[in-house]
Amino acid sequence: MIEENESDMGFPTAIEGYENKWVALAEIEGKESVVGSGDDATEAVKQAKERGFLETVLFKVPSFHVSYAPWSPSY
């Protein structure tokens, strides 16, 4: 059985409102936090820089209403 604690659910909760958006992430007090967002990566980085975060990780939040499965071609 996999046990979840509150800190494990922080990231999914943090990106809830950013479906189909680009987000800029930075670590704040030991937790990954969204510090910028936009329709494209440039907007997300610009917003993060305006807030004083110069080093961020970019992430495209996928749609929550579809399933994703890896695909490997068979040769």
N, CA, C and O atoms as a Maestro MAE file, in Angstrom:
{
 s_m_m2io_version
 :::
 2.0.0
}

f_m_ct {
 s_m_title
 :::
 protein
 m_atom[300] {
  # First column is atom index #
  i_m_mmod_type
  r_m_x_coord
  r_m_y_coord
  r_m_z_coord
  i_m_residue_number
  s_m_chain_name
  s_m_pdb_residue_name
  s_m_pdb_atom_name
  i_m_atomic_number
  :::
  1 25 0.842 -1.180 0.000 1 A "MET " " N  " 7
  2 3 0.000 0.000 0.000 1 A "MET " " CA " 6
  3 2 0.888 1.244 0.000 1 A "MET " " C  " 6
  4 15 1.838 1.337 0.778 1 A "MET " " O  " 8
  5 25 0.574 2.190 -0.872 2 A "ILE " " N  " 7
  6 3 1.335 3.432 -0.941 2 A "ILE " " CA " 6
  7 2 0.672 4.449 -0.032 2 A "ILE " " C  " 6
  8 15 -0.527 4.709 -0.128 2 A "ILE " " O  " 8
  9 25 1.472 5.014 0.847 3 A "GLU " " N  " 7
  10 3 0.954 6.038 1.740 3 A "GLU " " CA " 6
  11 2 1.309 7.409 1.189 3 A "GLU " " C  " 6
  12 15 2.425 7.630 0.720 3 A "GLU " " O  " 8
  13 25 0.363 8.316 1.248 4 A "GLU " " N  " 7
  14 3 0.600 9.684 0.809 4 A "GLU " " CA " 6
  15 2 0.548 10.597 2.018 4 A "GLU " " C  " 6
  16 15 -0.288 10.435 2.908 4 A "GLU " " O  " 8
  17 25 1.448 11.551 2.033 5 A "ASN " " N  " 7
  18 3 1.357 12.556 3.080 5 A "ASN " " CA " 6
  19 2 1.058 13.899 2.425 5 A "ASN " " C  " 6
  20 15 1.059 14.012 1.199 5 A "ASN " " O  " 8
  21 25 0.811 14.879 3.213 6 A "GLU " " N  " 7
  22 3 0.386 16.176 2.707 6 A "GLU " " CA " 6
  23 2 1.405 16.782 1.745 6 A "GLU " " C  " 6
  24 15 1.019 17.399 0.752 6 A "GLU " " O  " 8
  25 25 2.692 16.618 2.019 7 A "SER " " N  " 7
  26 3 3.710 17.208 1.161 7 A "SER " " CA " 6
  27 2 3.754 16.537 -0.208 7 A "SER " " C  " 6
  28 15 4.146 17.178 -1.183 7 A "SER " " O  " 8
  29 25 3.364 15.265 -0.313 8 A "ASP " " N  " 7
  30 3 3.340 14.576 -1.600 8 A "ASP " " CA " 6
  31 2 2.293 15.172 -2.532 8 A "ASP " " C  " 6
  32 15 2.451 15.103 -3.751 8 A "ASP " " O  " 8
  33 25 1.253 15.742 -2.002 9 A "MET " " N  " 7
  34 3 0.159 16.262 -2.823 9 A "MET " " CA " 6
  35 2 0.317 17.746 -3.132 9 A "MET " " C  " 6
  36 15 -0.548 18.324 -3.789 9 A "MET " " O  " 8
  37 25 1.384 18.371 -2.684 10 A "GLY " " N  " 7
  38 3 1.577 19.803 -2.901 10 A "GLY " " CA " 6
  39 2 1.677 20.189 -4.358 10 A "GLY " " C  " 6
  40 15 1.055 21.167 -4.774 10 A "GLY " " O  " 8
  41 25 2.441 19.451 -5.151 11 A "PHE " " N  " 7
  42 3 2.631 19.819 -6.546 11 A "PHE " " CA " 6
  43 2 1.352 19.682 -7.359 11 A "PHE " " C  " 6
  44 15 0.983 20.633 -8.049 11 A "PHE " " O  " 8
  45 25 0.652 18.544 -7.313 12 A "PRO " " N  " 7
  46 3 -0.611 18.469 -8.077 12 A "PRO " " CA " 6
  47 2 -1.603 19.550 -7.681 12 A "PRO " " C  " 6
  48 15 -2.320 20.073 -8.536 12 A "PRO " " O  " 8
  49 25 -1.656 19.888 -6.422 13 A "THR " " N  " 7
  50 3 -2.562 20.933 -5.960 13 A "THR " " CA " 6
  51 2 -2.116 22.295 -6.489 13 A "THR " " C  " 6
  52 15 -2.951 23.131 -6.836 13 A "THR " " O  " 8
  53 25 -0.808 22.521 -6.553 14 A "ALA " " N  " 7
  54 3 -0.274 23.802 -7.005 14 A "ALA " " CA " 6
  55 2 -0.588 24.088 -8.466 14 A "ALA " " C  " 6
  56 15 -0.737 25.250 -8.843 14 A "ALA " " O  " 8
  57 25 -0.693 23.048 -9.304 15 A "ILE " " N  " 7
  58 3 -0.928 23.279 -10.738 15 A "ILE " " CA " 6
  59 2 -2.389 23.120 -11.149 15 A "ILE " " C  " 6
  60 15 -2.709 23.187 -12.335 15 A "ILE " " O  " 8
  61 25 -3.261 22.913 -10.193 16 A "GLU " " N  " 7
  62 3 -4.682 22.694 -10.501 16 A "GLU " " CA " 6
  63 2 -5.295 23.757 -11.410 16 A "GLU " " C  " 6
  64 15 -6.045 23.416 -12.325 16 A "GLU " " O  " 8
  65 25 -5.000 25.007 -11.185 17 A "GLY " " N  " 7
  66 3 -5.615 26.089 -11.945 17 A "GLY " " CA " 6
  67 2 -4.890 26.448 -13.231 17 A "GLY " " C  " 6
  68 15 -5.186 27.481 -13.833 17 A "GLY " " O  " 8
  69 25 -3.947 25.619 -13.668 18 A "TYR " " N  " 7
  70 3 -3.119 25.958 -14.823 18 A "TYR " " CA " 6
  71 2 -3.247 24.969 -15.976 18 A "TYR " " C  " 6
  72 15 -2.296 24.794 -16.737 18 A "TYR " " O  " 8
  73 25 -4.369 24.337 -16.117 19 A "GLU " " N  " 7
  74 3 -4.587 23.361 -17.182 19 A "GLU " " CA " 6
  75 2 -4.318 23.998 -18.547 19 A "GLU " " C  " 6
  76 15 -4.808 25.090 -18.835 19 A "GLU " " O  " 8
  77 25 -3.532 23.308 -19.389 20 A "ASN " " N  " 7
  78 3 -3.166 23.754 -20.738 20 A "ASN " " CA " 6
  79 2 -2.362 25.052 -20.757 20 A "ASN " " C  " 6
  80 15 -2.358 25.753 -21.769 20 A "ASN " " O  " 8
  81 25 -1.693 25.380 -19.678 21 A "LYS " " N  " 7
  82 3 -0.849 26.579 -19.589 21 A "LYS " " CA " 6
  83 2 0.601 26.173 -19.373 21 A "LYS " " C  " 6
  84 15 0.896 25.051 -18.962 21 A "LYS " " O  " 8
  85 25 1.493 27.103 -19.656 22 A "TRP " " N  " 7
  86 3 2.891 26.950 -19.292 22 A "TRP " " CA " 6
  87 2 3.070 27.561 -17.910 22 A "TRP " " C  " 6
  88 15 2.512 28.619 -17.624 22 A "TRP " " O  " 8
  89 25 3.842 26.907 -17.054 23 A "VAL " " N  " 7
  90 3 4.131 27.457 -15.731 23 A "VAL " " CA " 6
  91 2 5.632 27.500 -15.517 23 A "VAL " " C  " 6
  92 15 6.372 26.651 -16.014 23 A "VAL " " O  " 8
  93 25 6.066 28.495 -14.775 24 A "ALA " " N  " 7
  94 3 7.451 28.608 -14.339 24 A "ALA " " CA " 6
  95 2 7.460 28.217 -12.864 24 A "ALA " " C  " 6
  96 15 6.714 28.773 -12.059 24 A "ALA " " O  " 8
  97 25 8.310 27.259 -12.524 25 A "LEU " " N  " 7
  98 3 8.370 26.752 -11.159 25 A "LEU " " CA " 6
  99 2 9.672 27.162 -10.493 25 A "LEU " " C  " 6
  100 15 10.720 27.221 -11.136 25 A "LEU " " O  " 8
  101 25 9.596 27.442 -9.212 26 A "ALA " " N  " 7
  102 3 10.783 27.739 -8.414 26 A "ALA " " CA " 6
  103 2 10.564 27.160 -7.021 26 A "ALA " " C  " 6
  104 15 9.431 26.990 -6.571 26 A "ALA " " O  " 8
  105 25 11.661 26.864 -6.359 27 A "GLU " " N  " 7
  106 3 11.562 26.326 -5.004 27 A "GLU " " CA " 6
  107 2 11.476 27.482 -4.018 27 A "GLU " " C  " 6
  108 15 12.332 28.366 -3.987 27 A "GLU " " O  " 8
  109 25 10.427 27.450 -3.222 28 A "ILE " " N  " 7
  110 3 10.217 28.449 -2.180 28 A "ILE " " CA " 6
  111 2 10.014 27.706 -0.876 28 A "ILE " " C  " 6
  112 15 9.067 26.933 -0.734 28 A "ILE " " O  " 8
  113 25 10.905 27.939 0.076 29 A "GLU " " N  " 7
  114 3 10.843 27.282 1.389 29 A "GLU " " CA " 6
  115 2 10.744 25.765 1.255 29 A "GLU " " C  " 6
  116 15 9.978 25.123 1.974 29 A "GLU " " O  " 8
  117 25 11.513 25.200 0.341 30 A "GLY " " N  " 7
  118 3 11.564 23.753 0.183 30 A "GLY " " CA " 6
  119 2 10.439 23.126 -0.618 30 A "GLY " " C  " 6
  120 15 10.355 21.901 -0.703 30 A "GLY " " O  " 8
  121 25 9.571 23.939 -1.207 31 A "LYS " " N  " 7
  122 3 8.451 23.408 -1.996 31 A "LYS " " CA " 6
  123 2 8.457 24.033 -3.386 31 A "LYS " " C  " 6
  124 15 8.729 25.223 -3.545 31 A "LYS " " O  " 8
  125 25 8.151 23.203 -4.399 32 A "GLU " " N  " 7
  126 3 8.015 23.729 -5.757 32 A "GLU " " CA " 6
  127 2 6.747 24.570 -5.824 32 A "GLU " " C  " 6
  128 15 5.669 24.123 -5.433 32 A "GLU " " O  " 8
  129 25 6.890 25.785 -6.321 33 A "SER " " N  " 7
  130 3 5.758 26.703 -6.409 33 A "SER " " CA " 6
  131 2 5.683 27.325 -7.788 33 A "SER " " C  " 6
  132 15 6.706 27.526 -8.442 33 A "SER " " O  " 8
  133 25 4.478 27.630 -8.229 34 A "VAL " " N  " 7
  134 3 4.284 28.315 -9.496 34 A "VAL " " CA " 6
  135 2 4.577 29.796 -9.264 34 A "VAL " " C  " 6
  136 15 3.949 30.438 -8.423 34 A "VAL " " O  " 8
  137 25 5.545 30.334 -10.025 35 A "VAL " " N  " 7
  138 3 5.919 31.737 -9.876 35 A "VAL " " CA " 6
  139 2 5.613 32.547 -11.133 35 A "VAL " " C  " 6
  140 15 5.830 33.758 -11.169 35 A "VAL " " O  " 8
  141 25 5.110 31.873 -12.158 36 A "GLY " " N  " 7
  142 3 4.719 32.540 -13.388 36 A "GLY " " CA " 6
  143 2 3.910 31.587 -14.239 36 A "GLY " " C  " 6
  144 15 4.072 30.371 -14.137 36 A "GLY " " O  " 8
  145 25 3.033 32.130 -15.084 37 A "SER " " N  " 7
  146 3 2.235 31.278 -15.970 37 A "SER " " CA " 6
  147 2 1.820 32.062 -17.195 37 A "SER " " C  " 6
  148 15 1.841 33.293 -17.202 37 A "SER " " O  " 8
  149 25 1.441 31.327 -18.237 38 A "GLY " " N  " 7
  150 3 0.983 31.988 -19.451 38 A "GLY " " CA " 6
  151 2 0.608 30.983 -20.517 38 A "GLY " " C  " 6
  152 15 0.758 29.774 -20.340 38 A "GLY " " O  " 8
  153 25 0.115 31.509 -21.633 39 A "ASP " " N  " 7
  154 3 -0.262 30.653 -22.750 39 A "ASP " " CA " 6
  155 2 0.956 30.097 -23.479 39 A "ASP " " C  " 6
  156 15 0.852 29.105 -24.200 39 A "ASP " " O  " 8
  157 25 2.108 30.734 -23.291 40 A "ASP " " N  " 7
  158 3 3.346 30.203 -23.863 40 A "ASP " " CA " 6
  159 2 4.471 30.349 -22.839 40 A "ASP " " C  " 6
  160 15 4.324 31.031 -21.825 40 A "ASP " " O  " 8
  161 25 5.589 29.699 -23.124 41 A "ALA " " N  " 7
  162 3 6.712 29.677 -22.181 41 A "ALA " " CA " 6
  163 2 7.272 31.073 -21.937 41 A "ALA " " C  " 6
  164 15 7.696 31.386 -20.825 41 A "ALA " " O  " 8
  165 25 7.277 31.911 -22.968 42 A "THR " " N  " 7
  166 3 7.809 33.271 -22.842 42 A "THR " " CA " 6
  167 2 7.027 34.074 -21.806 42 A "THR " " C  " 6
  168 15 7.616 34.784 -20.990 42 A "THR " " O  " 8
  169 25 5.711 33.960 -21.840 43 A "GLU " " N  " 7
  170 3 4.866 34.669 -20.863 43 A "GLU " " CA " 6
  171 2 5.162 34.202 -19.447 43 A "GLU " " C  " 6
  172 15 5.263 35.016 -18.529 43 A "GLU " " O  " 8
  173 25 5.302 32.897 -19.268 44 A "ALA " " N  " 7
  174 3 5.555 32.341 -17.934 44 A "ALA " " CA " 6
  175 2 6.883 32.831 -17.381 44 A "ALA " " C  " 6
  176 15 6.969 33.204 -16.211 44 A "ALA " " O  " 8
  177 25 7.925 32.834 -18.218 45 A "VAL " " N  " 7
  178 3 9.246 33.304 -17.780 45 A "VAL " " CA " 6
  179 2 9.209 34.798 -17.475 45 A "VAL " " C  " 6
  180 15 9.775 35.239 -16.474 45 A "VAL " " O  " 8
  181 25 8.552 35.573 -18.321 46 A "LYS " " N  " 7
  182 3 8.459 37.018 -18.107 46 A "LYS " " CA " 6
  183 2 7.801 37.322 -16.763 46 A "LYS " " C  " 6
  184 15 8.280 38.167 -16.007 46 A "LYS " " O  " 8
  185 25 6.702 36.631 -16.474 47 A "GLN " " N  " 7
  186 3 5.994 36.847 -15.214 47 A "GLN " " CA " 6
  187 2 6.873 36.468 -14.015 47 A "GLN " " C  " 6
  188 15 6.898 37.172 -13.005 47 A "GLN " " O  " 8
  189 25 7.591 35.352 -14.142 48 A "ALA " " N  " 7
  190 3 8.476 34.921 -13.059 48 A "ALA " " CA " 6
  191 2 9.580 35.946 -12.812 48 A "ALA " " C  " 6
  192 15 9.882 36.266 -11.662 48 A "ALA " " O  " 8
  193 25 10.184 36.462 -13.884 49 A "LYS " " N  " 7
  194 3 11.255 37.465 -13.749 49 A "LYS " " CA " 6
  195 2 10.734 38.742 -13.115 49 A "LYS " " C  " 6
  196 15 11.416 39.355 -12.293 49 A "LYS " " O  " 8
  197 25 9.526 39.145 -13.494 50 A "GLU " " N  " 7
  198 3 8.919 40.341 -12.899 50 A "GLU " " CA " 6
  199 2 8.721 40.172 -11.393 50 A "GLU " " C  " 6
  200 15 8.704 41.152 -10.648 50 A "GLU " " O  " 8
  201 25 8.573 38.937 -10.958 51 A "ARG " " N  " 7
  202 3 8.389 38.646 -9.535 51 A "ARG " " CA " 6
  203 2 9.718 38.363 -8.829 51 A "ARG " " C  " 6
  204 15 9.740 38.036 -7.642 51 A "ARG " " O  " 8
  205 25 10.824 38.492 -9.566 52 A "GLY " " N  " 7
  206 3 12.141 38.337 -8.963 52 A "GLY " " CA " 6
  207 2 12.734 36.941 -9.027 52 A "GLY " " C  " 6
  208 15 13.742 36.679 -8.371 52 A "GLY " " O  " 8
  209 25 12.144 36.045 -9.790 53 A "PHE " " N  " 7
  210 3 12.652 34.677 -9.916 53 A "PHE " " CA " 6
  211 2 13.375 34.546 -11.255 53 A "PHE " " C  " 6
  212 15 12.742 34.453 -12.307 53 A "PHE " " O  " 8
  213 25 14.699 34.540 -11.202 54 A "LEU " " N  " 7
  214 3 15.496 34.513 -12.422 54 A "LEU " " CA " 6
  215 2 15.791 33.105 -12.907 54 A "LEU " " C  " 6
  216 15 16.017 32.900 -14.100 54 A "LEU " " O  " 8
  217 25 15.794 32.136 -12.009 55 A "GLU " " N  " 7
  218 3 16.051 30.748 -12.377 55 A "GLU " " CA " 6
  219 2 14.807 29.912 -12.077 55 A "GLU " " C  " 6
  220 15 14.429 29.717 -10.921 55 A "GLU " " O  " 8
  221 25 14.189 29.430 -13.140 56 A "THR " " N  " 7
  222 3 12.962 28.649 -12.984 56 A "THR " " CA " 6
  223 2 13.014 27.406 -13.865 56 A "THR " " C  " 6
  224 15 13.868 27.282 -14.743 56 A "THR " " O  " 8
  225 25 12.098 26.504 -13.617 57 A "VAL " " N  " 7
  226 3 11.903 25.328 -14.448 57 A "VAL " " CA " 6
  227 2 10.563 25.516 -15.151 57 A "VAL " " C  " 6
  228 15 9.558 25.836 -14.516 57 A "VAL " " O  " 8
  229 25 10.556 25.313 -16.474 58 A "LEU " " N  " 7
  230 3 9.314 25.465 -17.239 58 A "LEU " " CA " 6
  231 2 8.620 24.126 -17.395 58 A "LEU " " C  " 6
  232 15 9.264 23.087 -17.540 58 A "LEU " " O  " 8
  233 25 7.306 24.167 -17.365 59 A "PHE " " N  " 7
  234 3 6.509 22.950 -17.433 59 A "PHE " " CA " 6
  235 2 5.195 23.271 -18.120 59 A "PHE " " C  " 6
  236 15 4.520 24.231 -17.748 59 A "PHE " " O  " 8
  237 25 4.823 22.483 -19.113 60 A "LYS " " N  " 7
  238 3 3.517 22.632 -19.779 60 A "LYS " " CA " 6
  239 2 2.531 21.712 -19.068 60 A "LYS " " C  " 6
  240 15 2.695 20.492 -19.075 60 A "LYS " " O  " 8
  241 25 1.522 22.292 -18.465 61 A "VAL " " N  " 7
  242 3 0.521 21.513 -17.739 61 A "VAL " " CA " 6
  243 2 -0.451 20.926 -18.771 61 A "VAL " " C  " 6
  244 15 -1.095 21.673 -19.507 61 A "VAL " " O  " 8
  245 25 -0.557 19.611 -18.825 62 A "PRO " " N  " 7
  246 3 -1.454 19.001 -19.821 62 A "PRO " " CA " 6
  247 2 -2.927 19.132 -19.414 62 A "PRO " " C  " 6
  248 15 -3.250 19.531 -18.295 62 A "PRO " " O  " 8
  249 25 -3.780 18.793 -20.331 63 A "SER " " N  " 7
  250 3 -5.214 18.751 -20.046 63 A "SER " " CA " 6
  251 2 -5.468 17.660 -19.013 63 A "SER " " C  " 6
  252 15 -4.842 16.601 -19.058 63 A "SER " " O  " 8
  253 25 -6.370 17.912 -18.098 64 A "PHE " " N  " 7
  254 3 -6.701 16.930 -17.062 64 A "PHE " " CA " 6
  255 2 -7.782 15.961 -17.535 64 A "PHE " " C  " 6
  256 15 -8.149 15.040 -16.805 64 A "PHE " " O  " 8
  257 25 -8.292 16.159 -18.744 65 A "HIS " " N  " 7
  258 3 -9.426 15.373 -19.211 65 A "HIS " " CA " 6
  259 2 -9.065 14.324 -20.252 65 A "HIS " " C  " 6
  260 15 -9.946 13.772 -20.911 65 A "HIS " " O  " 8
  261 25 -7.795 14.050 -20.401 66 A "VAL " " N  " 7
  262 3 -7.344 13.019 -21.334 66 A "VAL " " CA " 6
  263 2 -6.326 12.134 -20.640 66 A "VAL " " C  " 6
  264 15 -5.725 12.526 -19.640 66 A "VAL " " O  " 8
  265 25 -6.139 10.944 -21.176 67 A "SER " " N  " 7
  266 3 -5.149 10.021 -20.633 67 A "SER " " CA " 6
  267 2 -3.913 10.042 -21.525 67 A "SER " " C  " 6
  268 15 -4.011 10.225 -22.739 67 A "SER " " O  " 8
  269 25 -2.764 9.855 -20.914 68 A "TYR " " N  " 7
  270 3 -1.524 9.812 -21.643 68 A "TYR " " CA " 6
  271 2 -0.884 8.447 -21.436 68 A "TYR " " C  " 6
  272 15 -0.804 7.941 -20.317 68 A "TYR " " O  " 8
  273 25 -0.435 7.868 -22.530 69 A "ALA " " N  " 7
  274 3 0.254 6.582 -22.440 69 A "ALA " " CA " 6
  275 2 1.486 6.656 -23.325 69 A "ALA " " C  " 6
  276 15 1.420 7.185 -24.435 69 A "ALA " " O  " 8
  277 25 2.599 6.136 -22.854 70 A "PRO " " N  " 7
  278 3 3.789 6.155 -23.697 70 A "PRO " " CA " 6
  279 2 3.580 5.236 -24.900 70 A "PRO " " C  " 6
  280 15 2.876 4.229 -24.819 70 A "PRO " " O  " 8
  281 25 4.201 5.604 -26.004 71 A "TRP " " N  " 7
  282 3 4.073 4.809 -27.217 71 A "TRP " " CA " 6
  283 2 5.454 4.415 -27.683 71 A "TRP " " C  " 6
  284 15 6.377 5.230 -27.718 71 A "TRP " " O  " 8
  285 25 5.577 3.184 -28.031 72 A "SER " " N  " 7
  286 3 6.846 2.688 -28.547 72 A "SER " " CA " 6
  287 2 6.557 1.911 -29.819 72 A "SER " " C  " 6
  288 15 5.805 0.937 -29.807 72 A "SER " " O  " 8
  289 25 7.159 2.348 -30.918 73 A "PRO " " N  " 7
  290 3 6.895 1.627 -32.164 73 A "PRO " " CA " 6
  291 2 7.494 0.241 -32.130 73 A "PRO " " C  " 6
  292 15 8.575 0.042 -31.576 73 A "PRO " " O  " 8
  293 25 6.820 -0.694 -32.702 74 A "SER " " N  " 7
  294 3 7.380 -2.050 -32.785 74 A "SER " " CA " 6
  295 2 7.971 -2.227 -34.174 74 A "SER " " C  " 6
  296 15 7.307 -1.996 -35.184 74 A "SER " " O  " 8
  297 25 9.199 -2.632 -34.201 75 A "TYR " " N  " 7
  298 3 9.907 -2.796 -35.478 75 A "TYR " " CA " 6
  299 2 9.980 -4.233 -35.863 75 A "TYR " " C  " 6
  300 15 10.539 -4.564 -36.908 75 A "TYR " " O  " 8
  :::
 }
 m_bond[299] {
  # First column is bond index #
  i_m_from
  i_m_to
  i_m_order
  :::
  1 1 2 1
  2 2 3 1
  3 3 4 2
  4 3 5 1
  5 5 6 1
  6 6 7 1
  7 7 8 2
  8 7 9 1
  9 9 10 1
  10 10 11 1
  11 11 12 2
  12 11 13 1
  13 13 14 1
  14 14 15 1
  15 15 16 2
  16 15 17 1
  17 17 18 1
  18 18 19 1
  19 19 20 2
  20 19 21 1
  21 21 22 1
  22 22 23 1
  23 23 24 2
  24 23 25 1
  25 25 26 1
  26 26 27 1
  27 27 28 2
  28 27 29 1
  29 29 30 1
  30 30 31 1
  31 31 32 2
  32 31 33 1
  33 33 34 1
  34 34 35 1
  35 35 36 2
  36 35 37 1
  37 37 38 1
  38 38 39 1
  39 39 40 2
  40 39 41 1
  41 41 42 1
  42 42 43 1
  43 43 44 2
  44 43 45 1
  45 45 46 1
  46 46 47 1
  47 47 48 2
  48 47 49 1
  49 49 50 1
  50 50 51 1
  51 51 52 2
  52 51 53 1
  53 53 54 1
  54 54 55 1
  55 55 56 2
  56 55 57 1
  57 57 58 1
  58 58 59 1
  59 59 60 2
  60 59 61 1
  61 61 62 1
  62 62 63 1
  63 63 64 2
  64 63 65 1
  65 65 66 1
  66 66 67 1
  67 67 68 2
  68 67 69 1
  69 69 70 1
  70 70 71 1
  71 71 72 2
  72 71 73 1
  73 73 74 1
  74 74 75 1
  75 75 76 2
  76 75 77 1
  77 77 78 1
  78 78 79 1
  79 79 80 2
  80 79 81 1
  81 81 82 1
  82 82 83 1
  83 83 84 2
  84 83 85 1
  85 85 86 1
  86 86 87 1
  87 87 88 2
  88 87 89 1
  89 89 90 1
  90 90 91 1
  91 91 92 2
  92 91 93 1
  93 93 94 1
  94 94 95 1
  95 95 96 2
  96 95 97 1
  97 97 98 1
  98 98 99 1
  99 99 100 2
  100 99 101 1
  101 101 102 1
  102 102 103 1
  103 103 104 2
  104 103 105 1
  105 105 106 1
  106 106 107 1
  107 107 108 2
  108 107 109 1
  109 109 110 1
  110 110 111 1
  111 111 112 2
  112 111 113 1
  113 113 114 1
  114 114 115 1
  115 115 116 2
  116 115 117 1
  117 117 118 1
  118 118 119 1
  119 119 120 2
  120 119 121 1
  121 121 122 1
  122 122 123 1
  123 123 124 2
  124 123 125 1
  125 125 126 1
  126 126 127 1
  127 127 128 2
  128 127 129 1
  129 129 130 1
  130 130 131 1
  131 131 132 2
  132 131 133 1
  133 133 134 1
  134 134 135 1
  135 135 136 2
  136 135 137 1
  137 137 138 1
  138 138 139 1
  139 139 140 2
  140 139 141 1
  141 141 142 1
  142 142 143 1
  143 143 144 2
  144 143 145 1
  145 145 146 1
  146 146 147 1
  147 147 148 2
  148 147 149 1
  149 149 150 1
  150 150 151 1
  151 151 152 2
  152 151 153 1
  153 153 154 1
  154 154 155 1
  155 155 156 2
  156 155 157 1
  157 157 158 1
  158 158 159 1
  159 159 160 2
  160 159 161 1
  161 161 162 1
  162 162 163 1
  163 163 164 2
  164 163 165 1
  165 165 166 1
  166 166 167 1
  167 167 168 2
  168 167 169 1
  169 169 170 1
  170 170 171 1
  171 171 172 2
  172 171 173 1
  173 173 174 1
  174 174 175 1
  175 175 176 2
  176 175 177 1
  177 177 178 1
  178 178 179 1
  179 179 180 2
  180 179 181 1
  181 181 182 1
  182 182 183 1
  183 183 184 2
  184 183 185 1
  185 185 186 1
  186 186 187 1
  187 187 188 2
  188 187 189 1
  189 189 190 1
  190 190 191 1
  191 191 192 2
  192 191 193 1
  193 193 194 1
  194 194 195 1
  195 195 196 2
  196 195 197 1
  197 197 198 1
  198 198 199 1
  199 199 200 2
  200 199 201 1
  201 201 202 1
  202 202 203 1
  203 203 204 2
  204 203 205 1
  205 205 206 1
  206 206 207 1
  207 207 208 2
  208 207 209 1
  209 209 210 1
  210 210 211 1
  211 211 212 2
  212 211 213 1
  213 213 214 1
  214 214 215 1
  215 215 216 2
  216 215 217 1
  217 217 218 1
  218 218 219 1
  219 219 220 2
  220 219 221 1
  221 221 222 1
  222 222 223 1
  223 223 224 2
  224 223 225 1
  225 225 226 1
  226 226 227 1
  227 227 228 2
  228 227 229 1
  229 229 230 1
  230 230 231 1
  231 231 232 2
  232 231 233 1
  233 233 234 1
  234 234 235 1
  235 235 236 2
  236 235 237 1
  237 237 238 1
  238 238 239 1
  239 239 240 2
  240 239 241 1
  241 241 242 1
  242 242 243 1
  243 243 244 2
  244 243 245 1
  245 245 246 1
  246 246 247 1
  247 247 248 2
  248 247 249 1
  249 249 250 1
  250 250 251 1
  251 251 252 2
  252 251 253 1
  253 253 254 1
  254 254 255 1
  255 255 256 2
  256 255 257 1
  257 257 258 1
  258 258 259 1
  259 259 260 2
  260 259 261 1
  261 261 262 1
  262 262 263 1
  263 263 264 2
  264 263 265 1
  265 265 266 1
  266 266 267 1
  267 267 268 2
  268 267 269 1
  269 269 270 1
  270 270 271 1
  271 271 272 2
  272 271 273 1
  273 273 274 1
  274 274 275 1
  275 275 276 2
  276 275 277 1
  277 277 278 1
  278 278 279 1
  279 279 280 2
  280 279 281 1
  281 281 282 1
  282 282 283 1
  283 283 284 2
  284 283 285 1
  285 285 286 1
  286 286 287 1
  287 287 288 2
  288 287 289 1
  289 289 290 1
  290 290 291 1
  291 291 292 2
  292 291 293 1
  293 293 294 1
  294 294 295 1
  295 295 296 2
  296 295 297 1
  297 297 298 1
  298 298 299 1
  299 299 300 2
  :::
 }
}
